[in-house]
Amino acid sequence: MIRPLLARLRALLPAGRRQDRFFTLSSDLFCRVDLAGRFVEVNPAFRHQLGLDETELLGAPYTRLVEA
């Protein structure tokens, strides 16, 4: 019973690593926000294109960057 579960877990781990690498290495701007709309993660391209430090973005509401 435990072997099929371990096999499924091993199959899932590489996918998570691929997604993380895609997020980090992409030249597109990617971010993750929480349910309150605050940045919880931004990729390097996001920081570079906006010219902002990660400490300036994390915890800040995404609406700060959206023009009305």
N, CA and C atoms as an extended XYZ file, in Angstrom:
204
Properties=species:S:1:pos:R:3:atomname:S:1:resname:S:1:resid:I:1 pbc="F F F"
N         0.821       -1.204        0.000 N   MET     1
C         0.000        0.000        0.000 CA  MET     1
C         0.865        1.267        0.000 C   MET     1
N         1.955        1.227        0.694 N   ILE     2
C         2.806        2.422        0.771 CA  ILE     2
C         3.603        2.635       -0.517 C   ILE     2
N         3.954        1.577       -1.212 N   ARG     3
C         4.757        1.714       -2.435 CA  ARG     3
C         4.035        2.506       -3.528 C   ARG     3
N         2.752        2.248       -3.798 N   PRO     4
C         2.071        3.073       -4.808 CA  PRO     4
C         2.015        4.550       -4.412 C   PRO     4
N         1.855        4.798       -3.134 N   LEU     5
C         1.820        6.182       -2.657 CA  LEU     5
C         3.173        6.855       -2.871 C   LEU     5
N         4.246        6.154       -2.535 N   LEU     6
C         5.584        6.714       -2.745 CA  LEU     6
C         5.868        6.956       -4.221 C   LEU     6
N         5.418        6.049       -5.070 N   ALA     7
C         5.613        6.216       -6.511 CA  ALA     7
C         4.878        7.456       -7.014 C   ALA     7
N         3.673        7.682       -6.512 N   ARG     8
C         2.909        8.875       -6.911 CA  ARG     8
C         3.594       10.146       -6.429 C   ARG     8
N         4.116       10.122       -5.213 N   LEU     9
C         4.820       11.297       -4.677 CA  LEU     9
C         6.067       11.607       -5.495 C   LEU     9
N         6.810       10.580       -5.842 N   ARG    10
C         8.017       10.789       -6.663 CA  ARG    10
C         7.661       11.360       -8.029 C   ARG    10
N         6.541       10.940       -8.571 N   ALA    11
C         6.111       11.445       -9.871 CA  ALA    11
C         5.710       12.913       -9.793 C   ALA    11
N         5.205       13.331       -8.655 N   LEU    12
C         4.759       14.715       -8.501 CA  LEU    12
C         5.908       15.681       -8.241 C   LEU    12
N         6.920       15.268       -7.550 N   LEU    13
C         8.011       16.173       -7.180 CA  LEU    13
C         8.707       16.824       -8.362 C   LEU    13
N         9.075       16.085       -9.395 N   PRO    14
C         9.739       16.751      -10.522 CA  PRO    14
C         8.862       17.825      -11.168 C   PRO    14
N         7.563       17.624      -11.212 N   ALA    15
C         6.675       18.627      -11.803 CA  ALA    15
C         6.748       19.930      -11.018 C   ALA    15
N         6.781       19.841       -9.700 N   GLY    16
C         6.899       21.041       -8.873 CA  GLY    16
C         8.209       21.759       -9.107 C   GLY    16
N         9.262       20.991       -9.269 N   ARG    17
C        10.565       21.599       -9.538 CA  ARG    17
C        10.577       22.281      -10.900 C   ARG    17
N         9.925       21.657      -11.893 N   ARG    18
C         9.855       22.277      -13.222 CA  ARG    18
C         9.091       23.588      -13.157 C   ARG    18
N         7.983       23.607      -12.432 N   GLN    19
C         7.202       24.833      -12.311 CA  GLN    19
C         8.009       25.915      -11.617 C   GLN    19
N         8.738       25.539      -10.566 N   ASP    20
C         9.542       26.517       -9.846 CA  ASP    20
C        10.645       27.068      -10.741 C   ASP    20
N        11.277       26.207      -11.521 N   ARG    21
C        12.336       26.661      -12.426 CA  ARG    21
C        11.764       27.571      -13.507 C   ARG    21
N        10.596       27.219      -14.026 N   PHE    22
C         9.925       28.052      -15.030 CA  PHE    22
C         9.626       29.433      -14.449 C   PHE    22
N         9.119       29.468      -13.234 N   PHE    23
C         8.802       30.723      -12.553 CA  PHE    23
C        10.055       31.580      -12.389 C   PHE    23
N        11.139       30.963      -11.988 N   THR    24
C        12.372       31.694      -11.694 CA  THR    24
C        13.111       32.143      -12.948 C   THR    24
N        13.171       31.296      -13.961 N   LEU    25
C        13.997       31.587      -15.133 CA  LEU    25
C        13.265       32.311      -16.256 C   LEU    25
N        11.963       32.434      -16.169 N   SER    26
C        11.193       33.060      -17.238 CA  SER    26
C        11.532       34.541      -17.365 C   SER    26
N        11.525       35.020      -18.600 N   SER    27
C        11.726       36.458      -18.817 CA  SER    27
C        10.400       37.212      -18.707 C   SER    27
N         9.297       36.478      -18.585 N   ASP    28
C         7.989       37.100      -18.367 CA  ASP    28
C         7.821       37.442      -16.896 C   ASP    28
N         6.974       38.411      -16.640 N   LEU    29
C         6.734       38.826      -15.266 CA  LEU    29
C         5.698       37.914      -14.623 C   LEU    29
N         6.100       37.240      -13.549 N   PHE    30
C         5.209       36.367      -12.799 CA  PHE    30
C         5.226       36.756      -11.333 C   PHE    30
N         4.075       36.638      -10.721 N   CYS    31
C         3.985       36.867       -9.290 CA  CYS    31
C         2.903       35.964       -8.723 C   CYS    31
N         2.947       35.810       -7.424 N   ARG    32
C         1.892       35.106       -6.699 CA  ARG    32
C         1.382       36.059       -5.633 C   ARG    32
N         0.065       36.093       -5.519 N   VAL    33
C        -0.553       36.958       -4.517 CA  VAL    33
C        -1.430       36.104       -3.606 C   VAL    33
N        -1.641       36.575       -2.386 N   ASP    34
C        -2.526       35.853       -1.472 CA  ASP    34
C        -3.969       36.293       -1.722 C   ASP    34
N        -4.880       35.756       -0.945 N   LEU    35
C        -6.299       36.065       -1.141 CA  LEU    35
C        -6.637       37.525       -0.856 C   LEU    35
N        -5.785       38.202       -0.114 N   ALA    36
C        -6.001       39.624        0.171 CA  ALA    36
C        -5.388       40.507       -0.912 C   ALA    36
N        -4.745       39.899       -1.922 N   GLY    37
C        -4.167       40.678       -3.011 CA  GLY    37
C        -2.775       41.203       -2.735 C   GLY    37
N        -2.087       40.633       -1.744 N   ARG    38
C        -0.719       41.056       -1.425 CA  ARG    38
C         0.286       40.121       -2.083 C   ARG    38
N         1.380       40.685       -2.575 N   PHE    39
C         2.431       39.879       -3.184 CA  PHE    39
C         3.038       38.932       -2.157 C   PHE    39
N         3.154       37.666       -2.518 N   VAL    40
C         3.848       36.702       -1.671 CA  VAL    40
C         5.103       36.166       -2.356 C   VAL    40
N         5.171       36.313       -3.680 N   GLU    41
C         6.360       35.904       -4.421 CA  GLU    41
C         6.377       36.621       -5.769 C   GLU    41
N         7.552       37.068       -6.168 N   VAL    42
C         7.733       37.687       -7.480 CA  VAL    42
C         8.986       37.090       -8.101 C   VAL    42
N         8.954       36.890       -9.414 N   ASN    43
C        10.136       36.307      -10.050 CA  ASN    43
C        11.156       37.406      -10.364 C   ASN    43
N        12.395       37.030      -10.675 N   PRO    44
C        13.435       38.024      -10.948 CA  PRO    44
C        13.080       38.994      -12.077 C   PRO    44
N        12.414       38.507      -13.127 N   ALA    45
C        12.033       39.392      -14.232 CA  ALA    45
C        11.055       40.464      -13.755 C   ALA    45
N        10.153       40.104      -12.878 N   PHE    46
C         9.185       41.046      -12.316 CA  PHE    46
C         9.921       42.178      -11.604 C   PHE    46
N        10.873       41.801      -10.763 N   ARG    47
C        11.643       42.806      -10.012 CA  ARG    47
C        12.485       43.659      -10.952 C   ARG    47
N        13.131       43.017      -11.912 N   HIS    48
C        14.021       43.733      -12.823 CA  HIS    48
C        13.239       44.726      -13.688 C   HIS    48
N        12.151       44.296      -14.293 N   GLN    49
C        11.368       45.163      -15.181 CA  GLN    49
C        10.761       46.354      -14.441 C   GLN    49
N        10.359       46.124      -13.201 N   LEU    50
C         9.755       47.219      -12.438 CA  LEU    50
C        10.789       48.059      -11.702 C   LEU    50
N        12.008       47.549      -11.604 N   GLY    51
C        13.054       48.289      -10.912 CA  GLY    51
C        12.808       48.393       -9.416 C   GLY    51
N        12.121       47.397       -8.872 N   LEU    52
C        11.816       47.403       -7.447 CA  LEU    52
C        12.497       46.229       -6.769 C   LEU    52
N        12.870       46.425       -5.524 N   ASP    53
C        13.466       45.374       -4.728 CA  ASP    53
C        12.373       44.453       -4.197 C   ASP    53
N        12.730       43.208       -3.973 N   GLU    54
C        11.756       42.237       -3.469 CA  GLU    54
C        11.136       42.700       -2.148 C   GLU    54
N        11.929       43.355       -1.306 N   THR    55
C        11.411       43.822       -0.016 CA  THR    55
C        10.357       44.913       -0.200 C   THR    55
N        10.426       45.645       -1.295 N   GLU    56
C         9.422       46.668       -1.577 CA  GLU    56
C         8.106       46.056       -2.050 C   GLU    56
N         8.193       44.870       -2.642 N   LEU    57
C         7.009       44.252       -3.228 CA  LEU    57
C         6.294       43.290       -2.286 C   LEU    57
N         7.050       42.448       -1.606 N   LEU    58
C         6.426       41.425       -0.776 CA  LEU    58
C         5.595       42.058        0.336 C   LEU    58
N         4.365       41.615        0.425 N   GLY    59
C         3.446       42.150        1.425 CA  GLY    59
C         2.665       43.354        0.938 C   GLY    59
N         3.095       43.957       -0.164 N   ALA    60
C         2.395       45.123       -0.713 CA  ALA    60
C         1.207       44.654       -1.554 C   ALA    60
N         0.134       45.422       -1.580 N   PRO    61
C        -1.007       45.030       -2.419 CA  PRO    61
C        -0.688       45.218       -3.900 C   PRO    61
N        -1.151       44.292       -4.728 N   TYR    62
C        -0.879       44.390       -6.159 CA  TYR    62
C        -1.535       45.628       -6.758 C   TYR    62
N        -2.588       46.136       -6.146 N   THR    63
C        -3.275       47.325       -6.661 CA  THR    63
C        -2.357       48.544       -6.654 C   THR    63
N        -1.276       48.472       -5.886 N   ARG    64
C        -0.310       49.570       -5.876 CA  ARG    64
C         0.324       49.753       -7.251 C   ARG    64
N         0.367       48.680       -8.038 N   LEU    65
C         0.990       48.735       -9.362 CA  LEU    65
C        -0.014       48.835      -10.508 C   LEU    65
N        -1.285       48.778      -10.188 N   VAL    66
C        -2.324       48.789      -11.214 CA  VAL    66
C        -2.845       50.212      -11.369 C   VAL    66
N        -2.837       50.685      -12.601 N   GLU    67
C        -3.347       52.021      -12.884 CA  GLU    67
C        -4.842       51.959      -13.121 C   GLU    67
N        -5.565       52.826      -12.480 N   ALA    68
C        -7.023       52.824      -12.636 CA  ALA    68
C        -7.448       53.635      -13.831 C   ALA    68
